[in-house]
Amino acid sequence: MIELSDRTAIKLKRVLQIALTVPGNYHRFLQAGLIDSPSGLKQLVPDWQTAFSNLQPIAKQTVRQNPGLFLASVDDLVYRGMTSGTSGDFFTYFAGNEWNEARLLARKRALGWWGIDEQVPIINLASRLQPLRVNDIALIGNITPDWLENLKQLLQIKPAVIRGYPSRLSEVAAALVGHSIPAVLGVICTGEILFEFQKQLLESVFKASVINEYGCQETGISGLSCPEYGRLHLDVDRCLYEIIDGELVTTDLFNYTMPLIRYKCGDRLQLSSDACGCGRSQITAKILGRSQEQIKTQQGWKYPGEICLPKFPGIFNYQIVRQNQAEVDIWVQVEPQQVLDLSPLQLWLENLLGQVEGRVIVDSSDLSQLENVQSCSDIEWIEWVTKKSWGEWLKSGLLPVGEAREIALLLKSLIQPTAMVNSGISPLAKQHIARLLQRSTCRELAVELMAVRVLLFACSFLADRPTRQNIYRHAQQRLAEMNCREYSAIVDLLIPSLGFDNNTARSIWENTNLPDAGKLDVLNIQHLLAAFNLAANQAKRENPNIAIAWKPILSILIGDLNFWASRFQIQILASWCELVNPKTFTPSINHRQTTGDRFLDAWLTWRQSILGDSLATAALSQLQATATLPTELARAELEQGYAKLLWQEPLNPVEWLDKIKYHAGLISANLPDRDIDPIPWMPILLKLSKLWLAEGESELAYQCLITTAPPDMRASAFERLAREMNYKQSVICDRT
């Protein structure tokens, strides 16, 4: 029987009691004798600790095949994550509030060992790692001169800790040899085995301590090396650790939403319960590698962590890939213009692998010069960002050469998918904003107008309300001085009201000369998409009934925009403002006033009626009667679903799943033969997930949850680029 402390036993019993209710665990628990089967009740046997020792571990591949079978609840969904997928077998997992709080507390405690508090930013470099704390930043992309310059500018603004995969951080360090680098407060290596030659390189380039980190989020594992002895301490408060047949087996003690019991994540570790000289009580570990990463050596099969990879003269960084019994590819980063002696490396390879032919690939990238930036005129750039694809603009690298350059740099720093900031805005963007606020009026009226519009756009990225309001007032004053009546600019002036408190939002509408009819341009649409994030938070505070019933309300706002963008009227923006701030801002925006679009008029009337009008049912009927186009008919069905959510009327799960399959193509391989938008159906799918789980259809419930991923375009773009460019890569591997 496994020896457990009283505290661990209490936590384990609680999570086991929840885990035995999910179908993915039932037969395994029954075979181990964990379930009191004669009673007919799903409850643990009295001697459950002995039975737990008999429980067969479950592999990651097994969970991946049917992850919904392990879903215990859909009521506590605070965290949504994805396994690393090192070997392609990833899946999405869910966790609740208690799990998330324990995770954040454990990380805060471990970082505190190194003097890293909440004020010290952590910059995640060239990896899939996203920022976790408010001040943290993530920077992805190919390691080019511009990328390195961006990193140095970030470090120049405020000293930070850098974090990433050791292989990628070593590439960055090798490229920075000989450069003047701003202060780095620490280097955290995670996601891969940290080898000694990498540690030496990182310490010599960044002049900072190297910290080894280990984590596997879906199992609750976390660990950090201690500053005194460098031993990797695992967090025993959140997870139960076992080694079975040489493989790490874990039980997350805090995930009650999707509990994984005796779970094999595929890692090989050596655990030690010997006390570390630092005095910390956690179990310490040595990482050996993934189960599938064994390498055939002269001394037998070894895991990467059992092999000492030395430093070689003249070689900053290297990677070894054994292609077959006789051929090895060796990728190296070396000092430029140096005569390289590869004989020590060749001798070491022969001692390790036997007689092999090494094919050396020297990284000859010249990162000494910044890349040439493509230039264009100010007017050409304005034409691009107001009428063309922003993705294509970022890809082109075009920057204006005149007064608009600072404006373009601010816009680029706000939207580029290679950077993500939890505070909403990067230090570089803050610098650009400060310079735009301080400089005088631009000579060209079109450039001055773009400066104001981009400042208004920046308001939607700022979490700090006073700063946001100061920037807004500055932009508002400059537009007034210009006596601007341009439709797109006035729309931009009104959009930030989505994220302000009720009184401020109402003042904006009352003191703005509403524009005549016009069309949204590309900047308007991107501005609205950015502002919706603040609007969703505003709804939670000002209109919680709507925010709770229509969760996630962000998907509804984005779905509205996608539907109405080509038929946009200013009344639509007013309706969104009233949705998140449940009061009419100005009598001049009356939703019952005709727009000339019968279906839009009916939709506006319906949306206004749900804020308290007793005629809401009649308004919904009128909307359904007015719908004629297929897209309008689908929208009317959707709004009926919103009504049921708001009025807490029952949904028939079979009926509504069929509607979603037909209208949005979700939960089905057969998409409708027309353009579809799945985003606005997310609140209904979230409700259906609860209904299906209650009926024992856990896989259907899981699939409904999967399709309700938060609609964050910047995060999605970041994740896509990270997977393409900044994946994990073993420094030594065997492909034979």
N, C-alpha and C positions, 0 to 999 in steps of 0.2 A: 504493500500500500504506500502511496506517495505521502510523504510527511508535509503537512500544511500547517502554517500558523493559524491561530484562531481567526485573525482578520482575513486572511486569504480564503479560509474555508467558508466564511460567511459570504464573501463575494462570489466564490465559485458556486456555492449552492444556489444563490439567487439567479445567476446566469444560466445554470443547468436547468432550473425549473422553467425558465422561459424557453430555452433551446429545445426541450423535449416536446414542446407543443407544435413545432414545425415539422412538416412531413419529411424533410431531408435528413432529419436526425432520428426519426422514430425507430426504424428497424435496427439501426446501429446501437441505439440506447437499449432496445429490448434484448438484443443478443448479449450485451454486456451485463445485463441484469440491473440496469439503472432504474427501470420503470417498474412500478408495482402493478404488474399486469393482472394478477388474480382479482384485484379490487375493481378492475374495469375503469379505473380513473388514471388520468395522466399525471402521476405524481412520482417523486423520487422515493426509492426504497429507503428504509431507516438507515441501513449501512451503505449509504451511497458512495462514501469515500473509497471503500474496497471495490465496489462495482466500477467506479471511475477508472481504476487502474486497469481494468479489463477492456475498456472502450478502445476500439480500433481507430487509429488516426484516419483522417480524411484528407485526400490530396487536393491541391488547388485545381487540378484538371477536372476532378469530380464535381466540385462546386461550380466550376465554369460551365459545365454542360447543362445544369439546371439551377442557376442561382436563385430563382424564385422560390424553390423548395426550402430555402433557408431564411425566408422573410417572415419575421414574427410580428411586425407592426408597421403601420404606415402613419401612425398618429404623431410620432416623434421623429421627424426628419429634419435634422439640423445640418448634417454633413452628408455630402454625396461625393464619393471618390471612385477612382479607377485603379485597379492593380497595375503594377508596373508593366506587365506584359513583355518581360525580357525575352521569353521564348514564344511570344505571340498568343499566349493563353491568358488574356486579361478579361476581367469582368467588372461591372459596376457594383459597388457595395454602398450601403447606407448605414448611418449611425445617428444617435440622438444627442440631446443636449448634455447629459451627464458624461457621455463619452468624450464629447468635444471639450468640455471644461477640464476634464482630467488630462486630456492631451495637451492643452495649452498650459496648464499648471506644471506638468512634467517638463515641458520644454523650457518654460521660464526658469524653473529650478535648476536644470542642467546648464543652461546658458549662464546662469548666475555664478556657477563655479569659475567661469572665465571672465567675470566682470562685465558681461554683455547684458545690459538692461534694455528696457523698452525704448529708450531714446537712441540707442545705437542701431542704425539701419543695417540690415543684412541684404546684400545684393546677390541674388541667385544668378550665376553666370552660365550661359551656353548649356542649358539643361531644360528638362520639362518642369523643373521645380518652380512653383508659383509663390508669390509673396504670401507670408502667413500673418505677420503683424502689421500694424498701421504704417510704420515707417519703412517697411521692407519694399524691395524693388526686384524685378526679374528682368534680365537682359538676355535675349536669345539672338540667334542668327549666326552666319558664317563669321569666322574670326578674321576680319579684314582691317585695314588701317583705320577706316571710319569707325568700325565697331570698337577698336581699341581706344580711339580718341574719345568716343562717347563714354567709355568706362573711366578713363582718366579724368574727364570733366566731372562725372558723378562723384568720384573720390575727392576731387579738388574742392567741391562745394561742401562736403561733409565727410570726414573719415568714417569708414564703414568696415564691416566684416564681409568678406566675400565667401560664397558657398557654391558648391557644384560637384559634379562627378570628377574624381581625381584625374582621369584621362583628359577631360576637357580643360580643367584648370591648369594642367601641365602644358597643354598646347598654348594657352593664354600666356603662361609664365615664360615659355620658351620664346614666344613672339615679342615679349617685353624686355628680354635681356638687353641691357645697355641703354634702356629708356629711363628717363626720370619719372618716377611713379609717386603720386601722392600717398600719404600715410594709409596703410591698411592695418586694422586693429586685430585681425585674425583671419585664418583661412579654414573653413569647415569643409571637409571632404566627406561625401556621402554617396550612396547608390552603387559604389564599386569598391573593390578591395584597394586599400591604399598601400602602395609599395614604398620601400625605403628610398629608392632613387627619386621618386616623385616628391616625397616629403622633403628631401634635401633641396630639390629644385625650387619648390614653393617657398621654403624658408629663406633661401638665398635671394630670390627675386623680390618677394613681398616684405621681407624683413619682419615677419610676424609669426606667431605660434600657429602650428598646424593642428587642427582638432579633428579627430576621427569620429564620424557619426554613423550610426546604424539605425535603420528604420524599416518597418513594413506595416503600413497604416491599417490595412484590413485586418491585421491580427493584433493591433495594439502595441506592437513592439516599438520601443525607442531606446536609444542608448547614446552616450557621449563619452569620450575619453576624458579622464581627469587631468588637470594641469600638473599635478605633482608627479605622477608616475606614468601617465600616458596609457593606462589600462582602460579598456572599453567597458563602462558600467551600464548594465541593462536596467531598465525601470521595472522593478518587481511589483510596484503598486498597481500597475495597469494590466499586467499579463503574467500568466503562469507558463514557465519555460520547462521543457523536457527535451532530452535527446533520446531518440528511439531509432535504432539501426543507423546511428551516425547522423541522422537528419534532425533538424530543429523542429519541434512540435510545440505549438503554442495554443493557449486558450485566452482569448480576450475577456477580461473580467468586467468590462464596462459597456460592451455593445449589446443592448437589449433589443435593438431594432432588427439586426441581422447577425445573430450570434454564431460565431464560428468556433467549434469546440474540438480540441485536439487537431488542429489544422496544420497541414504540412505546406509551408509556403515555397519549399524547394531550396532552402538555404542550408548549408553545412557550417556548423559552428562548434567550437570547443568551449564548453562552459566550465567555469571555475568558481567554487564557493569559498576559496581561500581568501582571507581578509586582505584587502588592498592597503598598502601603507598610508594611503590618504585618509583612511578612517571611514570612508563611505561604505554603507552596508550592502549595496546592490551586488547582484551576481556580476562577475566580469566575464568577458568572452573574447575569443579570437575568431575572426571570420575566415573561413576556408574557401568559400565560393558557392556557386550554385551546384546542385546535384548533377546536372548535365555537363559541367565544365571540366571534367577530369582530363588530364593530359598524360600521355604515355611518355615516361622518361626512362633514363638508364637505370634509375632506382625503383622503377615500377610506376603504377598509376598514382598521380598526385593531383590534388586540387590546387588552384592558383595560389591560395593563401599559404600553402605548404612550400612554395618555391621562393627562394630569395632572388630577387631581380636587382642586380648591383648597378651602380653608376659607372659609366665608361668615360674615359677621357675624350673631350671634344663633342660628346653627345649630350644634348640637353634632355631629350625625351625620345622614347621609342615604343614600338608595339610589335609583337611577334605573333605571326599567324602560321601555324603548321598546316600546309595544304595537303600533304601526303607523307608517306614514310621518308621520302628523300628530299623534299622541297619545303623550304620555309621562307615566307615573305617577312622582311624586316623593314618597317617604316621608321625613319629617324628624322628628328629635327636637330640640326647642327648649327654651330656658329658660322655665319656667312664667310665665304672666301677662306676657309681653313682646309689645310691638307689633312684628310681624315684617315686615321689608322684603324681599320676595322678588325685587325687580327685579335685583339682581346675579346671582342664580341663573338667572333667566329669560334675561338677556343672555348669560350663559356658555353656556347650553343652545343658544341660537340660533346662536352662533358655532361650536358643536361639531356640532350636528345640523341646522341650518337652521331654517326656520319650523315650529315645533311648538307644540302646545297642551299646556301643563303642568298636570296635575291633581295638586294638592298634598294629601297626606294627612299631617296633623299627628298625631304620637303624643301623645295627651293623657293618657296614663296618669299618675295621681297616685300616685307611689311614696313619698310623704312619711309615710304612716301605715302601721303594721303591720296586717296583716289580722286580723280578729276570729277568734279560735280558739273552736270550738264546745266547750262544756263539758258534763261529765256527772259523776255521782257516782263515787266510787271503786269501789263494788260494781258499778255498771253497766259500768264500763270492764273490770273483771276478768272479768265475764260475757262481754264481747265477745271479749277476746283468748284466752279458754280454750275458747270454743264456736263462734266465728264466724270469718269470713274476715279474715285480717290485711290483705289487699289492700284490702278494703272499709273496714277501720278507717283505714288510711293515707289513703285517698281522702276519708273523712269529716272528717278533721282533729280528731276527738274527743280531748280530753284531760281527765283527771279534775281536780277542783278541790281535792281534799284531800291527804292524805299520799301517795297513790299517784302524784301528778304527776311527781315525780322518777323514779320507777320507769318510768312511761310514756315519759318523755323519753329515758331510757336505752334502752329497748326500741326506740323509734322510730329513734334514732340508729344502732342496730345493724342494723336490717333495711330501712330505707327505700331503695328502688331508685334514688333520685336521688343517692346518694352511694356511692362505692366507694373503699376504702382497701386498699393492698397489704399493709400491716402487719396487716390484719385488723380494726382498730378505730380509729375516728377520734379526734382530740383532744377533741372534744365528749363522746364516749362515755367517754373516760378521766376527764373531769371529773365526769360523772354517777356513775361507779363510785366515785370517791374520796369524793364526798359521801354515797353510800349506805353505804359502809364506815364512815364516821365518825359517822353520825347514830345516835341512840338507837332503841330498839325502837318500832315503830308501835303505836298504841293498838288499832287494829282487827287482830284475829288474821288475817283474810283478806288484809289489806294487807301485813302482815308476811310472810306466807307467799309472796305474790307477789314481794316484794322479794328473798327468798332464791332463788326459782325463776328470776327474771330475772338475778340475779348468777351462778347456775349456768349459765344460757344463755349469758351473756357469756364464760364460760370457753372456749367452742368457737370464739370469734373471736380469741382471744389467741395470737399466735405465740410470745410469750415464756413459756417453761415455768415459771420461778420465780414470775412474776406470776400466772400461771394457778393455780398450786398455792396461793398465798397467798389468793387470792379463794375458791378452793374450800374451804380449811380454815375460812375465816370463815363461809361459807354452811353448811358442815357443822355447825359449832358452834351456829349459830343454830337450825338444825332440831332439834338434840339438845335445846337448851334449851326448845324448844316441845313436845318429846316428840311430834313429828309422826308420824302413821301414815297420812297420806293417800296413796293409791296414786300419783297423778300426781306428787306431790312426791318420793316415794322413787324413782320412775323417773328423775326429773330428777337426783337425787343420784347415781344409778348411771351415767347417760349419759356424764359426762366421763371415766370410766375408759377409754372408747374411745380417748382421745388421750393418756393417761398411759403412762409406762414400765411394764414388767411388774410390778415390785415394788409401785409405787404403786397400779396397777389392782387387783392381787390384794388389797392391804390394804383398798381401798374395799369390795370384795365381802365380805371376811371380817368387816368391822366394821359392816356395814349390816344392820339387821333387814329381811329381804326382805318385800316387801308381799304381802298377800293378793291374790286375783284382782281385776281391775278393768279399766277401759278407758282407752286413751290419749285425752288431750284434745288440742286444737289446739296448745297450747304444747309438749306432749311431742313431737308429730310434727315441729314446726318445730325443736325442740331437736335431735332425732335427725338431721335433714337437715343442720343446721349442724355437728354433731359428726362427721359422716362424713368431712368434709374432713380433719380431724385424724387420724381413724382410718386413712384411706388412707395418709397419711404415716407413721403408726405401723407399718402393715403392711410398708412398704418397709424399715423398719429391723429390725423384730422377726421378720417372716416373709417374707423376700424370695422364697422359692420360690412361695408363693401370690401375692404381689404381682406377680411377673413373669409367671406363667402366666395370671393372671386380670386382666391389665391391660386397661382401667383398673378397679381393684378398687372404686373409688368407684361405678361404675355397678352393680356387683353389690350393694353395700350398699343403694343407693337402690332398686334393683329388689326386693330382699328386703322392704324396708319397705313399698313400694307393694303388694306381694302380701299381706303378713301384717298390715297395720295393723288391719283389722277383726277379725282372729283372734289378736290379739297376746297372747303369754304372756311372762313375764319370762325364760324359758329362751331365747327368741329373742335378747334383748339379751346374755345370757351367751354365746351361740354366736358373736355378732359380736365380743365381747371376746376370745374364745379364737382367733378367726380372725386378728385383728391382733396378739394377744399369745399365741403358741401354747402356753398352759398352762392347765390347769383352775384357776380361782380359788378355788373353795370346793366341798367335797364336797356341800353342800346343793343345788347346782345340777347335777343329773345329767341329761343329755339322754336317758338311757334311762328316766328316770322318766316315767310316762304323764301327758299333759296333758288327756286326754279327747278329743283331736282326732287321729284315726288318721293322717291324712296329715301333720300337723305333727310327730307323734312320729316318723314314718318319716324326715321331712326332717331333724329334729334329729339322729337317729342317723347318717344319712348325712353330714351336715356335720361331726359329731364324728369320724367314722371317717376322713375324709380327712386329719386332722391326724396320722395315724400308725398308725391301726388297720389291721391286715392284713385285716379283714373288709369293707373299703370296697366291693368289688365286690358282695358279698352285700347290703350296705346299700343300694346303688343299685338293685339288682334289687327289693328290698322296696319302695323308694319308688315305682318304676314300677308294681309290682303293686297298691299301695294307691291310686293315682290313679284317680278316677272322674269328677269334674267336668271339663268342657273346659279350664278354667283350670289344673286340677291336671295334666292330661295334658300341656299345654304346658309347665308348670313341670318335669315329669319329663324331657321332651325337653331342656329347657334345662340341667338339672343333668347330663344325660348329656354335653352339649357341654362343660360345665365339667370333667367327669372326663377327657375326651379331652385338653383343654388341659393339665390338671395332670399327667397321665400321659404326655404327649407322644405320644399316639397320633395317627395320621393322620386328617385330616378330608377327606371327599370334598366338594370345593367345590360341585359341582352339587347333591348331595343336601342339603347344609346350607343352601345358598342357597334351595332350595325350602322347607325347614323354616322358615326365617326369613320368607319371603314369606307362608307360611300362618299361622304363629303370631304374627308381629309386624307384617306388612304392610310391611316395609322393602324397599327396592330394587324397589318395585312400586307402580303407581298404584292397584291394587285392594286396599283394606284389608279385613281380615276383618270379618264381620258381627257384631262384638262388641267390648267394650272391650279395648284392647290396651295394652301397655307396652313400648315398644321399648328402653328403657334397659338392662335386664339382658342384652340380646343383644350389646352392644357389644364385649366381649372376643372373642366368636366372629367378629364381623364384622372386627375388626382382624386376626385370624389369616387369615380368608378373603382379605383384601386382599393379603396376601403371596402366597398361593397363586395368586390370579388374575393378579397381576403376573408371577409366575414362568412362567405359561402364556401370557403375551403379551396378556392381556385387561386392558389398562391402564385402560380406561374403567370396567369393573366394579370394578377395584381402587380407583379414585378414588371411585366411588360408595359403596363400603364404608367408605372413610375419612371421607367427608362425614357419614355417619350415626353416626360414632363421636365426634362433638363432645363434649368434656368436659361432663358433666351438672352445670352450675353455674347454679342458678336465679337467684341474685342477679345474676350477670354477664349472663344472658339477659334478665332484666327491665331491667337498666341499658341494654343495647344496644337493646332495643325502644323504651324511652322516649326514648333519645337520637335514634333515627331519626325518631321522631314529632315531637320538639320542637326539637332542636338540630342541624339539618342545615346544610350549607354553603349560602351564598347570595352570589352575586356582587353587588358594590356597584353595578356598572353592567352592564346586559345588554340585548340587542336580541332581541325576540321576533317581529320582522317576518319 
